[in-house]
């Protein structure tokens, strides 16, 4: 099977890992020209295809949660345009035109001896995951009639709750096959059926949480518990024939510079409080005592510059620590590389956490100490900032670790230009060469799921325990990437004290916070609530694999501390409760009617208001 895997990777991994809601296929067109007929199919090759289709589906749906949760940058301003016909078009294709036909082919090859039990066990588990994800995203989808194309060439949709039930039944089938199999070979767990069983149980727990069975979710055992159980796809560092690198790395580490924008909200959250940075003294700088901030930020983000236009950088000079340029009377605005640095802030963001502050443009436009991303809903064109914007870091895409000093030493370097030059720019082959991971379900996610279930039942103490465990597991996994970049400066690695201080700070806030918080006149929480703090840390942990952030927001309405869009709610439209169906399916299947808005509720969605529109 290893030879088959090598061959398959050469043929399809590049297209599979770059699948971002741009491919579509009619539901009834199940005989893809790329599919193998059952009489010629090799079960191992079919299984490999299913695993890559699963990865492609997870990548496709990850965008929805990441963009709406401000974990990644969302470019368009109008929600209906962003979450229209391409919301799950890639996943739709992979499920109906690839995974299900290939699973049926394996079933046809299985025989009475059940020799392909492992193949069927893991394939049905992955298909069930994709089914639930598509239901979460668009609601009712074809199922009952889709399984009988000869009688229903244009299958209608089944009730979304019924499809969820069918997915759970498929998980039971998967477990039955895994029990019979004992082991096999696969890309994710190396053939360990016991780990696939934990994945199956985790999906059942996820379904219970999604549908409001909190006690059931808390009671599920034998789930993804430790990093050794993490479900993830591992990439390589080969650039050509095939390109096996993480797709984010391939996008950002080019000779033309970085091509992705990072979320300004996420970077701002992980930076720590600007007022605390401003209060830093030379004694603090000399001793390395900096404000409490997220120890994962240097792993997630690679800064290419020390200052964004319209904002400030920290500089030690003449025996003191300054904010440059404003302390020195300068102005760093640059309309060519960051147009908003010359613009007035949107009126609806004034006097909010997104708005301008004492130190320059607020996060709606530019980030502090060199964090250069984009705000939620920014649809401006692309300026010449490929070698200045913040790039993907060493986690999860195996880019570069951020070695940049947070406070530049002007006395030593002797010029502001020299300080900026210390950052270093992205380049093809830098850092870990793209040999990163695509997180799908990590043990830290499971801890946050249980924290949500506990808090929903009123057990704040257990919620805090799970939240703390989730944070520690996430930080440990991320810091494990310290060795991925050979040029990483170990003096910049977070210490155990840094980690402990950050976790203690978050847990102290969680312990003192009210369960919910009232909103001020501008629609922001008067104080962060337990739900806000839990949601923020869950979203940070989900960076790189944020499929379930959208579900969390619709279930809870939190976190209410997320950035508001550049357009107000009237212009952007209401927060999406679902996307719409793929255009190609609508055009080919008269039994499915397209929705004209994003307001339809999935069966488990109670309609809880999402404040952070």
Phi and psi in degrees as a GROMACS rama.xvg file:
@    title "Ramachandran Plot"
@    xaxis  label "Phi"
@    yaxis  label "Psi"
@TYPE xy
-62.5153  -37.9081  UNK-2
-65.3264  -39.7518  UNK-3
-63.7139  -42.0864  UNK-4
-59.9723  -44.9854  UNK-5
-61.826  -42.0797  UNK-6
-64.8431  -44.7307  UNK-7
-62.9044  -41.7804  UNK-8
-59.7028  -38.6234  UNK-9
-65.2611  -27.1984  UNK-10
-90.5532  -37.8434  UNK-11
-130.993  -10.4158  UNK-12
-64.3869  -34.922  UNK-13
-61.6012  -46.452  UNK-14
-69.8577  -35.6726  UNK-15
-65.1702  -42.2128  UNK-16
-81.3958  -9.01495  UNK-17
-107.763  19.2803  UNK-18
-82.2377  102.687  UNK-19
-125.397  76.3126  UNK-20
53.9643  35.3214  UNK-21
-120.315  -1.90045  UNK-22
-111.262  140.196  UNK-23
-137.163  158.854  UNK-24
-154.737  138.675  UNK-25
-61.1921  145.785  UNK-26
-62.0473  -38.5493  UNK-27
-79.9972  -7.81332  UNK-28
-86.782  67.3314  UNK-29
-83.33  -16.3575  UNK-30
-90.9661  69.7997  UNK-31
-61.2087  141.148  UNK-32
-62.0851  -17.74  UNK-33
-89.4181  -7.97621  UNK-34
-80.1429  151.61  UNK-35
-92.5974  135.836  UNK-36
-68.5454  146.648  UNK-37
-56.3791  -32.6875  UNK-38
-72.1864  -16.7645  UNK-39
-109.22  -8.82278  UNK-40
-70.7879  142.081  UNK-41
-102.234  129.069  UNK-42
-60.0001  -38.3751  UNK-43
-64.6037  -41.8031  UNK-44
-65.844  -40.4656  UNK-45
-60.8084  -43.3617  UNK-46
-62.2955  -41.5971  UNK-47
-59.6645  -43.2706  UNK-48
-62.9923  -41.4765  UNK-49
-62.2436  -41.4277  UNK-50
-65.0103  -39.1098  UNK-51
-73.2217  -33.8555  UNK-52
-63.8428  -38.6161  UNK-53
-62.2253  -46.5926  UNK-54
-58.6902  -45.108  UNK-55
-60.5663  -40.0919  UNK-56
-64.4951  -42.3437  UNK-57
-64.3139  -37.9181  UNK-58
-65.9627  -41.6371  UNK-59
-60.9472  -48.7299  UNK-60
-77.3888  -21.6424  UNK-61
-58.8535  -35.692  UNK-62
-58.5351  -40.7798  UNK-63
-59.4175  -50.5234  UNK-64
-67.8815  -39.3887  UNK-65
-66.6229  -43.0216  UNK-66
-69.735  -45.9791  UNK-67
-71.164  -29.8635  UNK-68
-87.0948  6.26062  UNK-69
59.6263  21.5794  UNK-70
-78.8066  -32.527  UNK-71
-124.354  163.569  UNK-72
-76.5695  134.751  UNK-73
-106.355  123.507  UNK-74
-83.0664  -45.9804  UNK-75
-75.123  153.535  UNK-76
-92.4962  -26.2769  UNK-77
-101.297  121.215  UNK-78
-60.451  -40.7664  UNK-79
-63.0956  -34.3908  UNK-80
-70.2903  -37.2528  UNK-81
-75.7353  -35.9843  UNK-82
-117.262  51.6023  UNK-83
-101.496  -129.442  UNK-84
-68.2938  -10.0008  UNK-85
-105.734  10.5571  UNK-86
-57.4968  -43.6893  UNK-87
-134.449  26.1952  UNK-88
-61.4647  -37.946  UNK-89
-67.302  -45.3926  UNK-90
-65.3924  -38.8688  UNK-91
-58.4355  -49.7758  UNK-92
-57.6096  -49.314  UNK-93
-64.4531  -37.8711  UNK-94
-71.4732  -55.2652  UNK-95
-80.3073  -35.2875  UNK-96
-99.0654  -10.5795  UNK-97
-126.719  -63.2393  UNK-98
-65.0131  -52.7101  UNK-99
-63.7969  -44.1848  UNK-100
-61.7709  -38.3144  UNK-101
-68.8026  -37.2181  UNK-102
-63.7534  -42.3943  UNK-103
-61.4216  -37.8054  UNK-104
-65.1928  -40.2611  UNK-105
-65.3315  -40.2338  UNK-106
-59.8684  -38.5094  UNK-107
-67.152  -24.9435  UNK-108
-92.5238  -10.1136  UNK-109
-65.4755  -47.3204  UNK-110
77.7359  174.382  UNK-111
-68.1755  -23.9491  UNK-112
-79.2768  -7.1041  UNK-113
58.2273  39.7768  UNK-114
-70.7307  -18.7134  UNK-115
-106.969  29.9629  UNK-116
-60.4791  -41.1412  UNK-117
-63.7819  -44.4627  UNK-118
-55.5747  -47.7153  UNK-119
-71.6799  -35.5507  UNK-120
-60.99  -50.963  UNK-121
-75.7024  -31.7433  UNK-122
-65.6835  -44.1504  UNK-123
-68.8974  -32.7904  UNK-124
-63.9183  -45.9909  UNK-125
-65.3888  -40.8146  UNK-126
-63.8057  -39.4766  UNK-127
-62.3226  -39.4815  UNK-128
-61.1728  -46.1022  UNK-129
-65.1499  -41.6761  UNK-130
-56.3571  -49.488  UNK-131
-63.9587  -37.9722  UNK-132
-64.3874  -39.5269  UNK-133
-68.4265  -40.7119  UNK-134
-60.1833  -45.7015  UNK-135
-55.337  -32.2705  UNK-136
-89.1691  -34.253  UNK-137
-131.336  -5.04676  UNK-138
86.368  -128.565  UNK-139
-62.0515  133.367  UNK-140
-139.654  158.782  UNK-141
-60.8703  134.793  UNK-142
-148.312  -66.5192  UNK-143
-57.9664  -48.6502  UNK-144
-77.0015  -24.8837  UNK-145
-67.0783  -21.4357  UNK-146
-84.5089  2.24293  UNK-147
-137.508  67.9516  UNK-148
-65.5603  -25.6753  UNK-149
-67.4353  -35.3892  UNK-150
-88.6355  -30.3188  UNK-151
-125.292  80.8322  UNK-152
-66.064  -23.1296  UNK-153
-123.715  78.7556  UNK-154
-66.753  138.553  UNK-155
-83.2371  175.208  UNK-156
-84.6623  151.022  UNK-157
-99.6183  157.762  UNK-158
-59.013  135.852  UNK-159
-60.4976  -34.6203  UNK-160
-65.2058  -34.9272  UNK-161
-68.5913  -36.4164  UNK-162
-67.6544  -39.4214  UNK-163
-59.3575  -44.0254  UNK-164
-62.3862  -38.7137  UNK-165
-65.2098  -37.1329  UNK-166
-65.8899  -40.5994  UNK-167
-66.0463  -37.0296  UNK-168
-64.9481  -35.8523  UNK-169
-66.3253  -34.5347  UNK-170
-64.1318  -37.8228  UNK-171
-63.6564  -40.9184  UNK-172
-60.0972  -44.9394  UNK-173
-57.9314  -43.9925  UNK-174
-65.9654  -37.1743  UNK-175
-61.1164  -42.8324  UNK-176
-65.4553  -41.5695  UNK-177
-64.2696  -36.9061  UNK-178
-63.5272  -33.5511  UNK-179
-82.341  -22.9363  UNK-180
-80.3389  -49.2388  UNK-181
84.9888  -36.2212  UNK-182
172.778  175.729  UNK-183
-176.099  -136.591  UNK-184
-148.587  137.555  UNK-185
-160.128  171.38  UNK-186
-77.8632  -27.015  UNK-187
-95.5488  -47.5921  UNK-188
-119.133  10.2805  UNK-189
60.9154  29.1787  UNK-190
86.7331  9.41801  UNK-191
-84.0702  102.109  UNK-192
-63.6467  -29.8102  UNK-193
-64.8965  -34.4408  UNK-194
-72.8942  -36.0223  UNK-195
-64.8295  -34.4182  UNK-196
-62.2467  -41.3806  UNK-197
-62.42  -37.695  UNK-198
-63.3606  -45.0115  UNK-199
-59.0286  -45.9253  UNK-200
-64.6858  -36.1924  UNK-201
-65.2899  -39.221  UNK-202
-64.7009  -36.9135  UNK-203
-65.7607  -40.163  UNK-204
-63.7465  -41.8302  UNK-205
-59.9165  -42.7136  UNK-206
-64.1439  -39.836  UNK-207
-63.351  -43.8847  UNK-208
-62.4159  -45.0569  UNK-209
-61.509  -39.1444  UNK-210
-91.4263  6.19456  UNK-211
89.9366  10.2572  UNK-212
-88.512  75.8126  UNK-213
-69.4593  -40.4679  UNK-214
-63.2021  -40.3532  UNK-215
-63.5031  -41.7623  UNK-216
-62.3436  -39.7967  UNK-217
-69.8405  -26.4781  UNK-218
-85.0203  -16.4407  UNK-219
-65.7453  133.916  UNK-220
-118.661  175.772  UNK-221
56.0932  48.0131  UNK-222
-104.777  -174.188  UNK-223
-68.6902  104.378  UNK-224
-104.707  -36.6261  UNK-225
-129.037  170.819  UNK-226
-60.185  -27.676  UNK-227
-65.9478  -19.6367  UNK-228
-95.2227  -5.02343  UNK-229
-56.2894  133.604  UNK-230
-92.6979  112.975  UNK-231
-151.51  158.349  UNK-232
-105.759  132.074  UNK-233
-99.672  128.631  UNK-234
-96.6437  168.482  UNK-235
-110.468  -171.76  UNK-236
-116.805  11.8341  UNK-237
-76.817  132.997  UNK-238
-88.3888  -35.9747  UNK-239
-131.917  148.423  UNK-240
45.9683  63.4492  UNK-241
-98.0524  170.049  UNK-242
-84.1197  107.239  UNK-243
-100.117  10.8541  UNK-244
-79.1868  159.48  UNK-245
-56.4081  134.516  UNK-246
-61.5954  -31.8009  UNK-247
-66.6732  -37.7055  UNK-248
-64.3263  -46.4535  UNK-249
-59.3683  -28.5783  UNK-250
-80.7386  -37.4034  UNK-251
-94.8374  -26.4951  UNK-252
-105.102  76.1737  UNK-253
-125.523  167.86  UNK-254
-71.6474  -10.8335  UNK-255
-99.8222  3.83479  UNK-256
95.1196  -173.973  UNK-257
-74.3908  146.787  UNK-258
-121.251  -3.21137  UNK-259
-109.278  147.228  UNK-260
-100.43  138.95  UNK-261
-89.1713  157.515  UNK-262
-72.6191  123.578  UNK-263
-64.6225  -35.1784  UNK-264
-63.8305  -46.7705  UNK-265
-64.5013  -43.3769  UNK-266
-64.7573  -39.7131  UNK-267
-65.3586  -40.7623  UNK-268
-61.8479  -41.8914  UNK-269
-80.6334  -16.5075  UNK-270
-69.5061  -27.1039  UNK-271
94.3542  -177.684  UNK-272
-80.0923  128.049  UNK-273
-61.297  -37.9958  UNK-274
-60.2823  -37.2636  UNK-275
-67.5272  -38.3983  UNK-276
-64.8987  -41.0522  UNK-277
-62.1345  -29.1326  UNK-278
-82.8642  -0.75577  UNK-279
-64.6794  136.615  UNK-280
-108.903  172.435  UNK-281
-61.8803  -37.5459  UNK-282
-62.0931  -41.3429  UNK-283
-62.3139  -46.9964  UNK-284
-60.3873  -44.8851  UNK-285
-64.5795  -38.5006  UNK-286
-84.7935  -6.34391  UNK-287
74.1773  23.8354  UNK-288
-95.355  96.1521  UNK-289
-107.766  162.748  UNK-290
-56.6465  152.225  UNK-291
-62.1502  124.442  UNK-292
-147.128  169.053  UNK-293
-69.773  123.104  UNK-294
-67.8097  -7.8915  UNK-295
-89.5132  -8.21758  UNK-296
-63.9872  -37.3499  UNK-297
-71.3043  -17.8413  UNK-298
-86.9989  -37.2266  UNK-299
-74.5593  -39.086  UNK-300
-125.497  136.404  UNK-301
-113.713  111.18  UNK-302
-80.1922  136.211  UNK-303
-103.239  -1.60644  UNK-304
-150.913  160.833  UNK-305
-91.6011  -11.3734  UNK-306
-153.432  137.233  UNK-307
-94.0282  148.768  UNK-308
-56.6555  135.09  UNK-309
83.9708  5.6356  UNK-310
-132.179  -160.542  UNK-311
-130.61  161.214  UNK-312
-127.752  158.088  UNK-313
-92.1199  132.507  UNK-314
-136.533  132.106  UNK-315
-91.4912  121.195  UNK-316
-155.273  139.531  UNK-317
55.6035  36.2604  UNK-318
81.0243  14.1849  UNK-319
-146.364  168.317  UNK-320
-106.496  126.778  UNK-321
-118.145  160.261  UNK-322
-99.0447  115.599  UNK-323
-103.985  136.916  UNK-324
-96.1068  -12.7756  UNK-325
-67.6689  -34.4662  UNK-326
-64.9599  -24.7629  UNK-327
-104.026  11.3462  UNK-328
78.4237  16.1556  UNK-329
-95.1226  -177.919  UNK-330
-147.686  118.037  UNK-331
-93.6606  7.70289  UNK-332
-56.5759  141.583  UNK-333
-149.887  101.12  UNK-334
-71.5019  -18.048  UNK-335
-73.7091  -43.7442  UNK-336
-96.2293  -22.9988  UNK-337
-145.297  91.1954  UNK-338
-59.1272  -35.6644  UNK-339
-66.8135  -16.2774  UNK-340
-66.7017  -14.0178  UNK-341
-107.92  3.38719  UNK-342
-103.977  158.988  UNK-343
-77.9083  146.426  UNK-344
-68.6332  150.937  UNK-345
-57.384  139.091  UNK-346
-58.9059  -39.2767  UNK-347
-73.1163  -8.17521  UNK-348
-98.4665  -5.32753  UNK-349
-64.266  137.96  UNK-350
65.6901  21.4475  UNK-351
-114.644  168.522  UNK-352
-59.6092  -19.865  UNK-353
-81.6714  -18.6089  UNK-354
-78.9018  -179.795  UNK-355
-62.9911  153.214  UNK-356
-135.186  -173.214  UNK-357
-57.8761  -26.4182  UNK-358
-99.9026  5.6911  UNK-359
130.682  -155.695  UNK-360
-60.0333  139.2  UNK-361
-75.8125  -176.265  UNK-362
-67.8579  -11.8568  UNK-363
-61.8977  -22.2672  UNK-364
-119.373  -52.9689  UNK-365
-145.129  158.25  UNK-366
-103.044  159.527  UNK-367
-80.5492  150.376  UNK-368
43.5537  45.3112  UNK-369
91.5387  0.66012  UNK-370
-80.5426  107.55  UNK-371
-114.96  98.4021  UNK-372
-130.707  -149.245  UNK-373
-140.667  152.054  UNK-374
-84.0486  155.699  UNK-375
-56.1129  119.406  UNK-376
91.34  5.38669  UNK-377
-73.159  116.678  UNK-378
-114.993  23.5006  UNK-379
-68.8665  162.736  UNK-380
-68.2853  -179.738  UNK-381
-99.1715  114.406  UNK-382
-83.0142  177.338  UNK-383
-78.3491  70.871  UNK-384
-123.428  21.1081  UNK-385
-61.7012  -26.0398  UNK-386
-108.133  19.3471  UNK-387
-130.435  -31.3067  UNK-388
-65.4866  154.302  UNK-389
-71.8261  133.642  UNK-390
-103.261  166.644  UNK-391
-61.4557  143.511  UNK-392
-98.8862  -151.354  UNK-393
-78.8081  -23.4211  UNK-394
-117.552  132.173  UNK-395
-95.5863  3.1406  UNK-396
-97.3342  5.98294  UNK-397
57.2104  46.9786  UNK-398
-87.8046  -138.974  UNK-399
-102.326  145.49  UNK-400
-76.3801  140.372  UNK-401
-79.5683  105.064  UNK-402
-90.7572  4.3549  UNK-403
-71.0247  137.113  UNK-404
-68.5936  135.322  UNK-405
-71.2922  -32.8491  UNK-406
-118.929  112.875  UNK-407
-76.547  144.482  UNK-408
-96.9579  89.6542  UNK-409
-64.3872  -34.8804  UNK-410
-61.0711  -34.4654  UNK-411
-83.6151  -44.7275  UNK-412
-77.7733  -39.7673  UNK-413
91.0276  -3.01035  UNK-414
-159.393  151.602  UNK-415
-68.6031  -38.0761  UNK-416
-61.5541  -35.7041  UNK-417
-67.1689  -37.0654  UNK-418
-61.9448  -43.063  UNK-419
-65.552  -35.3896  UNK-420
-68.3099  -18.0906  UNK-421
-71.004  -15.5167  UNK-422
-66.3841  -46.2911  UNK-423
85.947  144.933  UNK-424
-111.669  156.21  UNK-425
-66.3356  152.527  UNK-426
-158.819  152.548  UNK-427
-57.3968  126.557  UNK-428
93.8076  -9.02724  UNK-429
-67.3483  162.548  UNK-430
66.3245  -133.094  UNK-431
-88.9252  6.72563  UNK-432
69.475  12.9636  UNK-433
91.7563  3.01022  UNK-434
-82.0838  59.8033  UNK-435
-101.061  -153.41  UNK-436
-133.37  156.969  UNK-437
-110.261  106.942  UNK-438
-69.8741  135.574  UNK-439
-114.577  -62.8924  UNK-440
-135.033  118.413  UNK-441
-106.081  159.595  UNK-442
-60.7535  -32.3024  UNK-443
-64.6379  -37.0962  UNK-444
-60.2293  -42.1859  UNK-445
-62.5137  -39.6978  UNK-446
-62.8961  -40.966  UNK-447
-69.0303  -34.9985  UNK-448
-59.9628  -44.2154  UNK-449
-69.7063  -33.1309  UNK-450
-62.3962  -41.5878  UNK-451
-61.7878  -46.4609  UNK-452
-61.4161  -41.2107  UNK-453
-65.5468  -44.5819  UNK-454
-65.9449  -35.241  UNK-455
-65.4256  -26.8519  UNK-456
-90.5997  1.52814  UNK-457
88.9057  8.09028  UNK-458
-96.396  80.6676  UNK-459
-66.5594  -32.4547  UNK-460
-64.2138  -46.5972  UNK-461
-67.4183  -36.9173  UNK-462
-60.0843  -43.4133  UNK-463
-63.5042  -39.0056  UNK-464
-62.3735  -46.5324  UNK-465
-67.495  -39.3172  UNK-466
-61.3856  -45.6969  UNK-467
-62.0386  -42.5662  UNK-468
-63.5072  -40.163  UNK-469
-63.6912  -42.1032  UNK-470
-62.6279  -46.8055  UNK-471
-64.0357  -39.3777  UNK-472
-67.341  -39.7633  UNK-473
-63.6745  -47.7909  UNK-474
-62.9214  -42.2226  UNK-475
-61.9652  -43.0026  UNK-476
-64.398  -46.0403  UNK-477
-63.2906  -44.1086  UNK-478
-68.1488  -17.6466  UNK-479
-64.3115  -14.6029  UNK-480
-85.2718  5.94124  UNK-481
-56.5542  -33.7033  UNK-482
-86.1819  -5.75736  UNK-483
-69.7071  -37.1905  UNK-484
-100.009  111.327  UNK-485
-63.7058  -21.3848  UNK-486
-96.6917  7.6796  UNK-487
-64.9058  134.887  UNK-488
-83.4207  108.629  UNK-489
-63.4606  -22.011  UNK-490
-68.3338  -16.2903  UNK-491
-94.3275  -5.48713  UNK-492
-65.6156  139.206  UNK-493
-61.6781  140.815  UNK-494
-85.9459  167.832  UNK-495
-60.5268  -33.1248  UNK-496
-66.3838  -39.5756  UNK-497
-60.7371  -45.2669  UNK-498
-63.8105  -47.5364  UNK-499
-60.9452  -39.8673  UNK-500
-65.7928  -41.2829  UNK-501
-65.5641  -48.6274  UNK-502
-62.9765  -42.7623  UNK-503
-61.8923  -39.542  UNK-504
-62.225  -45.954  UNK-505
-65.3507  -40.3586  UNK-506
-71.4312  -32.4475  UNK-507
-65.3734  -42.2847  UNK-508
-62.0584  -42.7866  UNK-509
-63.1517  -43.379  UNK-510
-63.8075  -35.8418  UNK-511
-86.7478  -16.6286  UNK-512
-75.8068  149.427  UNK-513
-70.008  158.531  UNK-514
-63.2618  -42.4513  UNK-515
-129.005  166.909  UNK-516
-135.509  146.062  UNK-517
-75.5559  162.284  UNK-518
-103.739  147.237  UNK-519
-81.1896  -175.328  UNK-520
-65.4033  -16.6888  UNK-521
-101.34  6.6779  UNK-522
87.2792  13.9231  UNK-523
-104.558  151.608  UNK-524
-64.4856  138.363  UNK-525
-61.3423  -38.3245  UNK-526
-146.643  149.899  UNK-527
-62.5662  134.76  UNK-528
-94.8055  173.186  UNK-529
-59.3808  -39.2735  UNK-530
-65.1137  -37.8599  UNK-531
-62.427  -49.128  UNK-532
-65.9685  -40.4176  UNK-533
-63.88  -46.0862  UNK-534
-62.1522  -43.0942  UNK-535
-58.6142  -48.3491  UNK-536
-71.1578  -32.5954  UNK-537
-63.4961  -43.6179  UNK-538
-66.9435  -39.2056  UNK-539
-61.217  -43.755  UNK-540
-64.6647  -29.2445  UNK-541
-80.5288  0.46667  UNK-542
-53.3893  124.239  UNK-543
100.059  -15.8764  UNK-544
-157.94  61.6294  UNK-545
-94.9979  37.1433  UNK-546
-52.7399  -39.3199  UNK-547
-96.4086  6.12154  UNK-548
-65.5207  -39.4944  UNK-549
-62.144  -44.0183  UNK-550
-60.2243  -44.0694  UNK-551
-58.6088  -43.7558  UNK-552
-64.6604  -41.4625  UNK-553
-72.1599  -31.4285  UNK-554
-72.8158  -42.9689  UNK-555
-107.584  -25.6865  UNK-556
83.6147  -0.931745  UNK-557
-114.015  169.328  UNK-558
-76.1773  142.088  UNK-559
-85.3865  4.34359  UNK-560
-96.8651  4.24013  UNK-561
-68.299  152.091  UNK-562
-57.0449  143.63  UNK-563
-84.6858  156.672  UNK-564
-70.7025  163.665  UNK-565
-66.0777  -25.2793  UNK-566
-99.1893  147.627  UNK-567
-75.8693  174.907  UNK-568
-61.8915  -33.3435  UNK-569
-63.3302  -40.8992  UNK-570
-81.1562  -37.8332  UNK-571
-81.36  -23.0027  UNK-572
90.8579  167.518  UNK-573
-69.0608  158.531  UNK-574
-57.9261  132.175  UNK-575
-68.1805  126.706  UNK-576
-90.2781  -28.244  UNK-577
-149.102  163.491  UNK-578
-92.0147  -168.739  UNK-579
-115.549  172.734  UNK-580
-76.235  153.432  UNK-581
-57.9189  138.603  UNK-582
-58.9953  -41.9605  UNK-583
-63.5806  -34.1164  UNK-584
-69.9768  -40.6235  UNK-585
-63.9014  -42.1687  UNK-586
-69.9405  -26.721  UNK-587
-99.3717  -18.4031  UNK-588
-123.403  101.095  UNK-589
-69.1759  -9.42178  UNK-590
-79.9717  -9.4907  UNK-591
-113.554  126.355  UNK-592
-101.093  134.123  UNK-593
-75.2727  144.18  UNK-594
-82.9382  153.451  UNK-595
-105.851  7.91259  UNK-596
-156.178  179.803  UNK-597
-105.241  23.0757  UNK-598
-93.1349  -10.2647  UNK-599
-65.0317  134.722  UNK-600
-93.6218  134.624  UNK-601
-66.1433  155.732  UNK-602
-56.2834  -30.069  UNK-603
-89.4266  -6.58932  UNK-604
-85.1534  115.682  UNK-605
-81.634  -3.9844  UNK-606
85.5861  16.3156  UNK-607
-51.169  130.375  UNK-608
-64.7797  131.253  UNK-609
-97.0763  108.84  UNK-610
-66.2498  -39.3601  UNK-611
-81.2435  74.9227  UNK-612
